[in-house]
Every structure is written in C-alpha cells, then in structure tokens.
C-alpha cells in the first residue's frame, strides 16, 4: 500500500492523501488563520452547518471561510473543554472550572441546580444518545443524569448497584441471564468467553460511546475497546492486535460514512478499517500531533482537534 502526498503553498497547509482508493484533502488551521488558540479541545457542528470549536482561549465558530470569535463575553471562564450537541439541536458547553452552559438560538444559558453538589466539582460531561446529559465527578463514578427534554434531574447514582440498575432501565442491559454482579464487578459469560468490568458505571460506558449500527455500540474501558450488542446483551472485545497503538490513552473516536473508525490518542490519530472484524486494518496519521478529538460533519469531513497544532 502506498501513500501519496502533495503539498501546495497556500495561506494554510493543504495535503492530499490517497488510502484504500479514498481521497483525503487535508487543511490545517492555526492562529494565523483566525483560531483563538492552537490548543483545541473539541468540535461539533450545529444544525445550521456551522462548526463550533472550543479552544484554550475561548470558543469560536467557523463557516468554511472565516472564524467568529468572542461569541459570549458573559462567559465566566472562557476555557471551554467539552462541547456537545443534543437531539434538540442545543449546544452544550463544559468550562474548565466546572460550569455547564447550553445555547439556544444563539443565547447562552447556564445549567444551575442547587442540589448538584459543590460548585466547580463537575469536570466531565457527555450525552448518551438516549436523551440524557451526564455530569460526573472527578472520580468518574458519581454521576448525575438529566433529561434533556425538560432539563430535570432523572438519575443520581453513587454506588455500583445503582449504576447497574440504571443501565437496566436504559435498556443497555436488557437481559441479565449471563450476567453476574458481585464484589463491585460486572461479569458477562457467553460461548465460553468471559468479560469482567470492575467498577463498571454509567459515565464509563457513555463517555464517547459510539453507535456503530442499530444493534451495536463501541466503547472503551481501561484503554481497551469493546462493542455491546443490544440484540444479545453481550460484550465483545475488539482490536486486540492493535492494543500497543491504543494503549497511548484513547481520548475519543468517531465513524466516517465508510464505517472507518478514527481514534484520537495522546500519541496521534489512527484510522481503523472494519473495526469490528478480525481483519481490521490500522493506519497512523499525524503522529507528531497530540490528539484531543475527532468529529465528522454532515458532509463527511473529518475535523481533528489537536493540543498545540491547531485544527486539521
């Protein structure tokens, strides 16, 4: 397999790559092109097609030509470390200091509930795809689940047993016939294969969990990758032969419309063809860039956020 590169001189870097017969035109954006900072955490595309980027120096939007910065001067902490879009089209922001905001029709709102616990202690946020926003404490085990339909708290979980109960309610564990819950471990047995999770919890399952198709969801646990089959309520380990690559701290992952899995790690980015197959194939990209996230937009463009190299 050969990789072809062409570098053209533009105000930004442009590279074309051919792999598996697929063409990739790569553009790199930095502060020189209008980014607030080269330290980019996360991106998401809104329903109008604009790309939202959160950086060390604040959030901005990109329309394909220009960056718009200083969007919300009322933000107490401009360093937004995570950004998500829910099924209603609202944009959710998590600040480094722990505040949670959401945006509706270009207006910023703060999520503020007195019974969430000490201020500035919530440091992780994710959406589970089932209509819930999850906020987790620093240890990742205490979690609060909001219904995004009415912005009311639906779940507050603190123990292993509470997490298992909520997983059952959400349909993640639709059958417990082959499941054992014992000593803070969740064990699944099938076809003489056993998978055991210690302190398995809501936040761990849904942090960057990715729906592969109608029946399967990909997720990570302790830097190992699995998929959950909803039709059989079973877990399967995947990509074991590439564990040495994926040991470098998986940050997040995304699927393109060819079902290629793109993985961001602290040591660069990887593309994996046929990720659920024993014939999965891995390619390395941007190994000199520390990864932050990957996002696919509605035109199947892949956006790579890096920690110092800008947006690719």
PABA-761595 format. One record per residue: x, y, z of N, C-alpha, C in turn. Coordinates in steps of 0.2 Angstrom, whole numbers, padded with zeros to 4 digits, always signed. Example, Ala and Ser with C-alpha at 12.3 -4.5 7.8 and 13.67 -1.06 7.14 Angstrom:
REM PABA-761595
+0066-0028+0039+0062-0022+0039+0066-0016+0039;+0064-0011+0035+0068-0005+0036+0064+0000+0039;
END
This chain:
REM PABA-761595
+0004-0006+0000+0000+0000+0000+0004+0006+0000;+0003+0011-0004+0007+0017-0005+0003+0023-0003;+0006+0028+0000+0003+0034+0002+0006+0040-0002;+0002+0044-0005+0004+0049-0009+0003+0056-0006;+0007+0060-0006+0007+0067-0003+0008+0072-0008;+0004+0077-0008+0006+0083-0012+0005+0089-0007;+0010+0093-0007+0010+0099-0003+0010+0105-0007;+0004+0110-0007+0004+0116-0011+0005+0122-0006;+0007+0127-0009+0008+0133-0004+0002+0137-0005;-0002+0138+0001-0007+0142+0002-0006+0146+0008;-0011+0150+0011-0010+0153+0017-0010+0148+0023;-0013+0142+0021-0013+0137+0026-0010+0130+0023;-0009+0125+0027-0006+0119+0024-0012+0115+0021;-0010+0112+0015-0015+0108+0011-0011+0102+0009;-0014+0096+0011-0011+0090+0009-0016+0085+0006;-0015+0081+0001-0019+0076-0002-0017+0069+0000;-0021+0065+0002-0018+0058+0004-0023+0053+0000;-0020+0048-0002-0024+0043-0005-0023+0036-0001;-0028+0033+0002-0028+0027+0005-0034+0023+0004;-0033+0016+0002-0038+0012+0001-0043+0015-0005;-0040+0019-0010-0044+0021-0015-0048+0027-0013;-0047+0030-0007-0051+0036-0005-0046+0042-0004;-0049+0047-0007-0045+0054-0007-0046+0058-0001;-0041+0060+0002-0042+0065+0008-0038+0071+0007;-0042+0077+0006-0039+0083+0006-0038+0086+0013;-0032+0088+0015-0031+0090+0022-0029+0097+0023;-0033+0101+0027-0031+0108+0028-0030+0109+0035;-0025+0113+0037-0023+0114+0044-0024+0121+0045;-0028+0123+0051-0030+0129+0053-0026+0131+0060;-0023+0137+0060-0020+0139+0066-0022+0146+0068;-0018+0149+0073-0020+0156+0075-0019+0160+0069;-0014+0159+0064-0013+0163+0058-0019+0163+0054;-0024+0158+0054-0030+0158+0050-0036+0161+0054;-0035+0162+0060-0040+0165+0064-0043+0162+0070;-0040+0156+0072-0041+0152+0078-0039+0156+0084;-0043+0156+0089-0041+0160+0095-0035+0157+0098;-0034+0150+0097-0028+0147+0100-0026+0141+0096;-0020+0138+0096-0018+0132+0093-0020+0126+0097;-0022+0127+0103-0024+0122+0108-0031+0121+0108;-0033+0116+0104-0040+0115+0103-0043+0108+0106;-0048+0109+0110-0051+0103+0114-0056+0099+0110;-0061+0102+0107-0066+0099+0104-0070+0102+0099;-0074+0099+0095-0078+0102+0090-0085+0099+0089;-0090+0103+0087-0096+0100+0085-0099+0104+0080;-0103+0101+0075-0107+0105+0070-0114+0106+0072;-0117+0112+0072-0124+0114+0074-0128+0112+0068;-0135+0113+0069-0140+0111+0064-0139+0116+0058;-0137+0122+0058-0136+0127+0053-0130+0125+0049;-0125+0121+0051-0119+0119+0047-0113+0122+0050;-0114+0127+0055-0108+0130+0057-0104+0125+0062;-0097+0125+0062-0093+0121+0066-0091+0126+0072;-0092+0123+0078-0091+0126+0084-0084+0123+0087;-0080+0127+0089-0073+0124+0091-0072+0127+0098;-0070+0123+0103-0068+0126+0109-0060+0125+0110;-0057+0131+0112-0050+0131+0112-0048+0134+0119;-0042+0134+0120-0039+0136+0127-0041+0144+0128;-0042+0147+0122-0043+0155+0123-0050+0156+0122;-0055+0151+0122-0062+0153+0121-0065+0149+0115;-0071+0150+0114-0075+0146+0109-0075+0150+0103;-0076+0147+0097-0077+0151+0091-0081+0147+0086;-0084+0150+0081-0087+0146+0075-0084+0147+0069;-0085+0142+0064-0082+0143+0058-0087+0141+0052;-0087+0145+0047-0092+0144+0042-0089+0141+0036;-0083+0139+0036-0080+0136+0030-0075+0141+0027;-0075+0148+0029-0071+0153+0027-0068+0157+0032;-0072+0159+0037-0070+0163+0042-0072+0161+0049;-0067+0162+0054-0069+0161+0061-0072+0167+0065;-0077+0166+0069-0080+0171+0073-0078+0170+0080;-0075+0174+0083-0073+0174+0090-0077+0178+0095;-0075+0178+0101-0078+0182+0106-0086+0182+0106;-0089+0176+0106-0096+0175+0105-0100+0177+0111;-0097+0175+0117-0101+0176+0123-0096+0179+0128;-0096+0186+0128-0092+0189+0133-0094+0188+0140;-0100+0186+0141-0103+0185+0148-0100+0178+0151;-0097+0174+0147-0094+0168+0150-0089+0169+0155;-0090+0166+0161-0086+0167+0167-0079+0164+0166;-0078+0158+0163-0072+0155+0161-0072+0154+0154;-0068+0157+0150-0068+0156+0143-0065+0150+0140;-0061+0146+0145-0058+0140+0143-0063+0134+0143;-0067+0133+0137-0072+0128+0137-0068+0121+0134;-0069+0116+0138-0065+0110+0137-0069+0104+0133;-0076+0105+0133-0080+0100+0130-0086+0103+0127;-0088+0101+0121-0094+0104+0118-0098+0098+0115;-0105+0098+0116-0109+0093+0113-0115+0096+0110;-0118+0092+0105-0125+0094+0103-0130+0089+0104;-0136+0091+0107-0141+0086+0109-0146+0085+0103;-0151+0081+0104-0155+0079+0099-0160+0085+0097;-0161+0090+0101-0165+0096+0100-0161+0101+0097;-0154+0100+0095-0150+0105+0092-0147+0110+0097;-0148+0109+0103-0144+0114+0108-0137+0112+0108;-0133+0117+0109-0126+0116+0110-0124+0116+0118;-0121+0111+0120-0119+0111+0127-0111+0112+0128;-0110+0116+0133-0103+0118+0135-0101+0116+0142;-0095+0114+0143-0092+0112+0149-0086+0116+0150;-0085+0121+0155-0080+0125+0156-0074+0121+0160;-0068+0123+0160-0063+0120+0164-0064+0121+0171;-0068+0126+0173-0069+0127+0180-0075+0123+0183;-0079+0120+0178-0084+0116+0180-0091+0118+0178;-0092+0124+0176-0099+0127+0174-0101+0123+0168;-0108+0122+0168-0111+0119+0162-0116+0124+0159;-0115+0125+0152-0119+0130+0149-0123+0127+0143;-0128+0129+0140-0131+0127+0134-0134+0133+0130;-0134+0132+0124-0135+0138+0119-0141+0136+0115;-0146+0141+0115-0152+0140+0111-0153+0147+0107;-0154+0146+0101-0155+0152+0096-0150+0157+0098;-0144+0155+0098-0138+0160+0099-0138+0163+0106;-0142+0161+0111-0142+0164+0118-0139+0159+0122;-0135+0161+0127-0131+0157+0132-0135+0156+0138;-0136+0150+0141-0140+0149+0147-0135+0145+0151;-0135+0146+0158-0131+0142+0162-0136+0136+0166;-0133+0130+0166-0137+0125+0170-0135+0125+0177;-0140+0127+0181-0138+0128+0188-0143+0125+0193;-0141+0120+0196-0146+0116+0201-0142+0116+0207;-0146+0118+0213-0143+0119+0219-0141+0112+0222;-0144+0107+0220-0143+0100+0223-0138+0096+0219;-0134+0099+0214-0129+0096+0211-0122+0094+0215;-0122+0097+0220-0116+0096+0224-0111+0103+0224;-0105+0102+0227-0101+0108+0227-0100+0111+0220;-0099+0118+0220-0098+0121+0214-0091+0119+0211;-0091+0119+0204-0084+0118+0201-0081+0111+0202;-0085+0106+0204-0083+0100+0205-0085+0095+0199;-0089+0097+0195-0091+0093+0189-0086+0094+0184;-0083+0089+0182-0077+0090+0177-0078+0086+0171;-0084+0082+0170-0084+0078+0164-0092+0078+0162;-0093+0079+0155-0100+0079+0153-0100+0075+0146;-0106+0072+0146-0107+0068+0140-0115+0067+0139;-0116+0066+0132-0123+0064+0131-0124+0057+0129;-0129+0053+0131-0129+0046+0130-0133+0044+0123;-0136+0049+0120-0139+0047+0114-0146+0044+0115;-0148+0044+0122-0155+0041+0124-0159+0047+0127;-0156+0053+0126-0160+0059+0129-0157+0061+0136;-0151+0059+0138-0149+0061+0144-0142+0064+0144;-0141+0070+0148-0135+0073+0149-0132+0070+0155;-0126+0068+0155-0122+0065+0161-0117+0070+0163;-0117+0072+0170-0111+0075+0173-0108+0071+0178;-0102+0071+0178-0098+0066+0183-0093+0070+0187;-0092+0067+0193-0087+0070+0197-0080+0068+0195;-0075+0070+0198-0068+0069+0196-0066+0061+0196;-0069+0057+0200-0068+0050+0200-0072+0046+0195;-0076+0050+0192-0080+0047+0186-0085+0042+0188;-0086+0041+0195-0091+0036+0197-0097+0039+0199;-0097+0044+0203-0103+0048+0205-0106+0052+0199;-0112+0051+0197-0114+0054+0191-0121+0056+0192;-0123+0062+0188-0130+0065+0188-0132+0064+0181;-0138+0062+0180-0141+0061+0173-0147+0066+0173;-0147+0070+0168-0153+0075+0166-0157+0073+0160;-0163+0073+0161-0167+0073+0155-0167+0079+0151;-0164+0079+0145-0163+0085+0141-0170+0087+0138;-0175+0083+0139-0182+0086+0136-0184+0091+0141;-0183+0090+0148-0186+0095+0152-0181+0098+0157;-0174+0096+0156-0169+0099+0160-0170+0097+0167;-0173+0092+0169-0174+0089+0176-0169+0084+0177;-0167+0083+0183-0163+0078+0185-0167+0071+0185;-0164+0066+0182-0168+0060+0182-0164+0054+0186;-0158+0055+0186-0154+0049+0189-0148+0053+0193;-0147+0050+0199-0141+0052+0203-0139+0045+0206;-0133+0043+0204-0130+0037+0205-0123+0038+0209;-0122+0033+0214-0116+0034+0218-0113+0027+0219;-0117+0022+0219-0114+0015+0220-0114+0011+0214;-0111+0005+0214-0111+0001+0209-0118-0002+0207;-0121-0004+0212-0128-0007+0212-0133-0002+0208;-0132+0005+0210-0136+0010+0207-0135+0011+0199;-0128+0010+0198-0126+0010+0191-0129+0005+0187;-0129-0001+0189-0132-0007+0186-0139-0006+0185;-0143-0004+0190-0150-0003+0190-0152+0002+0184;-0148+0008+0183-0149+0012+0178-0148+0010+0171;-0142+0006+0171-0141+0003+0164-0146-0002+0162;-0150-0005+0167-0155-0010+0165-0161-0005+0163;-0162+0000+0166-0168+0005+0165-0167+0008+0158;-0161+0009+0156-0160+0012+0150-0160+0007+0144;-0160+0001+0146-0160-0005+0140-0153-0007+0138;-0148-0004+0142-0141-0006+0140-0140-0014+0142;-0143-0015+0148-0143-0022+0150-0150-0025+0150;-0152-0027+0144-0159-0029+0143-0160-0036+0145;-0155-0040+0146-0156-0046+0149-0150-0048+0154;-0151-0051+0159-0146-0052+0164-0145-0060+0165;-0147-0063+0160-0146-0071+0161-0139-0073+0161;-0134-0070+0158-0127-0072+0158-0123-0067+0161;-0126-0063+0166-0123-0058+0170-0122-0059+0177;-0117-0058+0180-0116-0059+0187-0113-0052+0190;-0116-0050+0195-0115-0044+0199-0112-0046+0206;-0106-0045+0207-0103-0047+0213-0096-0043+0215;-0096-0041+0221-0090-0038+0223-0088-0032+0218;-0093-0028+0217-0091-0022+0213-0088-0024+0206;-0090-0029+0203-0088-0032+0196-0094-0034+0193;-0095-0032+0186-0100-0035+0182-0097-0039+0177;-0099-0046+0177-0096-0051+0173-0101-0054+0168;-0099-0055+0161-0103-0057+0156-0100-0064+0153;-0104-0069+0153-0101-0075+0150-0105-0077+0144;-0102-0079+0139-0105-0081+0133-0100-0085+0129;-0103-0091+0126-0099-0095+0122-0092-0096+0125;-0091-0098+0131-0085-0099+0135-0081-0093+0135;-0083-0087+0133-0079-0081+0134-0082-0077+0140;-0077-0075+0144-0079-0071+0150-0076-0064+0149;-0080-0059+0151-0078-0052+0151-0080-0049+0158;-0075-0046+0161-0077-0044+0168-0075-0036+0168;-0079-0032+0171-0078-0025+0172-0078-0023+0180;-0073-0020+0182-0073-0018+0189-0075-0011+0189;-0080-0009+0194-0082-0003+0195-0086+0000+0188;-0089-0005+0184-0092-0003+0178-0098+0002+0180;-0098+0008+0176-0103+0013+0178-0105+0017+0172;-0111+0020+0173-0114+0024+0168-0109+0029+0164;-0105+0033+0168-0101+0038+0164-0096+0034+0160;-0093+0028+0163-0088+0025+0159-0090+0022+0153;-0097+0020+0153-0100+0017+0147-0101+0022+0142;-0104+0028+0144-0106+0033+0139-0101+0038+0137;-0095+0038+0140-0090+0043+0138-0088+0041+0132;-0090+0045+0127-0088+0044+0120-0091+0037+0117;-0096+0034+0120-0098+0028+0117-0101+0030+0110;-0100+0025+0105-0102+0027+0098-0107+0022+0095;-0112+0024+0093-0117+0019+0090-0114+0017+0083;-0112+0010+0082-0110+0008+0076-0115+0007+0071;-0121+0004+0073-0126+0002+0069-0132+0002+0074;-0138-0001+0071-0144-0001+0075-0143-0006+0081;-0138-0011+0081-0138-0016+0086-0131-0015+0090;-0127-0011+0088-0120-0012+0091-0118-0005+0093;-0114-0004+0099-0111+0002+0102-0104+0001+0103;-0100+0005+0101-0092+0004+0103-0091+0008+0109;-0087+0006+0113-0085+0010+0119-0078+0008+0121;-0075+0011+0126-0068+0009+0129-0069+0008+0136;-0065+0004+0139-0064+0003+0146-0057+0001+0147;-0054+0005+0152-0047+0004+0154-0042+0003+0147;-0043+0008+0143-0039+0008+0136-0040+0002+0132;-0045-0002+0133-0047-0007+0129-0053-0006+0125;-0054-0008+0119-0060-0007+0115-0065-0013+0115;-0072-0011+0115-0077-0016+0115-0082-0014+0111;-0087-0018+0109-0093-0016+0107-0099-0020+0111;-0104-0017+0112-0110-0020+0115-0115-0022+0110;-0118-0028+0110-0123-0030+0105-0130-0030+0109;-0134-0025+0107-0140-0024+0110-0145-0031+0109;-0144-0034+0103-0149-0039+0102-0147-0045+0106;-0141-0046+0109-0140-0052+0113-0137-0050+0120;-0137-0043+0121-0135-0041+0128-0128-0043+0130;-0124-0043+0125-0117-0046+0126-0111-0041+0124;-0106-0042+0127-0100-0038+0126-0095-0042+0122;-0091-0038+0117-0086-0041+0113-0080-0037+0113;-0074-0040+0114-0068-0036+0114-0066-0036+0107;-0063-0030+0105-0061-0029+0098-0054-0026+0098;-0051-0026+0092-0044-0023+0090-0039-0025+0095;-0039-0031+0097-0034-0033+0102-0027-0033+0099;-0026-0035+0092-0020-0035+0089-0017-0028+0089;-0021-0023+0090-0018-0016+0089-0018-0012+0096;-0018-0017+0101-0018-0014+0108-0012-0010+0110;-0006-0011+0107+0000-0007+0108+0000+0000+0105;-0004+0001+0100-0006+0008+0097-0011+0011+0102;-0016+0008+0104-0021+0011+0108-0020+0012+0115;-0015+0009+0117-0013+0010+0124-0011+0017+0126;-0010+0021+0121-0007+0028+0122-0013+0033+0123;-0017+0031+0128-0023+0035+0131-0028+0037+0125;-0033+0033+0124-0038+0034+0119-0042+0040+0122;-0043+0045+0118-0047+0051+0120-0054+0051+0118;-0055+0050+0111-0061+0049+0108-0061+0046+0102;-0066+0044+0099-0066+0041+0092-0073+0043+0088;-0073+0042+0082-0078+0044+0078-0078+0039+0071;-0084+0038+0068-0085+0034+0062-0086+0039+0056;-0083+0038+0051-0085+0041+0045-0090+0037+0041;-0092+0040+0035-0098+0036+0032-0096+0030+0028;-0089+0028+0028-0087+0022+0026-0086+0017+0032;-0089+0019+0038-0088+0014+0044-0081+0013+0046;-0076+0018+0044-0070+0018+0046-0070+0021+0053;-0066+0018+0058-0066+0021+0065-0060+0025+0065;-0060+0032+0067-0055+0036+0068-0054+0037+0076;-0048+0036+0078-0047+0036+0085-0041+0042+0087;-0043+0046+0092-0038+0051+0094-0035+0049+0100;-0028+0049+0101-0025+0047+0106-0019+0053+0108;-0016+0052+0114-0011+0057+0115-0005+0056+0111;-0004+0051+0107+0001+0050+0103-0001+0050+0095;-0006+0054+0094-0008+0055+0087-0015+0051+0085;-0016+0051+0079-0023+0048+0077-0022+0042+0073;-0027+0038+0073-0027+0031+0069-0034+0031+0066;-0033+0028+0060-0039+0026+0056-0040+0018+0056;-0045+0015+0057-0046+0008+0058-0052+0006+0053;-0050+0002+0048-0055+0000+0043-0058-0007+0046;-0064-0008+0045-0068-0014+0048-0066-0015+0055;-0068-0010+0059-0066-0011+0066-0068-0017+0070;-0074-0019+0068-0077-0025+0072-0075-0032+0069;-0071-0031+0064-0069-0038+0060-0062-0040+0063;-0061-0046+0062-0055-0049+0064-0049-0047+0059;-0052-0044+0053-0047-0042+0048-0047-0034+0048;-0048-0031+0054-0047-0024+0055-0040-0022+0053;-0040-0016+0050-0033-0013+0047-0032-0006+0050;-0026-0005+0053-0025+0002+0056-0020+0005+0052;-0021+0012+0051-0016+0017+0048-0015+0022+0053;-0009+0025+0053-0007+0030+0058-0007+0037+0054;-0009+0042+0058-0010+0049+0055-0007+0054+0060;-0003+0059+0058-0001+0065+0062+0002+0062+0069;+0006+0058+0069+0009+0055+0075+0013+0060+0079;+0015+0066+0076+0018+0072+0079+0013+0076+0083;+0007+0075+0082+0001+0079+0085-0002+0076+0091;-0002+0079+0096-0006+0076+0102-0013+0077+0101;-0017+0072+0101-0024+0072+0099-0028+0074+0105;-0034+0078+0103-0039+0080+0108-0046+0077+0106;-0048+0077+0099-0054+0074+0097-0055+0074+0090;-0059+0069+0087-0061+0069+0080-0068+0070+0080;-0071+0073+0075-0078+0075+0073-0079+0074+0066;-0085+0071+0064-0087+0070+0057-0093+0075+0056;-0092+0079+0051-0098+0084+0050-0103+0081+0045;-0108+0085+0043-0114+0082+0039-0112+0081+0031;-0106+0083+0030-0103+0082+0023-0098+0077+0023;-0097+0073+0028-0092+0068+0029-0085+0071+0029;-0084+0077+0031-0077+0080+0033-0075+0078+0040;-0069+0076+0040-0066+0074+0047-0063+0080+0050;-0064+0082+0056-0061+0088+0059-0057+0085+0065;-0051+0087+0065-0046+0084+0071-0044+0090+0075;-0045+0090+0081-0043+0095+0086-0037+0092+0089;-0032+0096+0090-0025+0094+0092-0023+0099+0098;-0019+0097+0102-0017+0101+0108-0010+0104+0107;-0010+0109+0103-0004+0113+0101-0003+0114+0093;-0006+0110+0089-0006+0110+0082-0012+0113+0078;-0016+0116+0082-0022+0119+0079-0028+0114+0077;-0031+0115+0072-0037+0111+0069-0035+0109+0062;-0036+0102+0061-0035+0099+0055-0041+0097+0052;
END
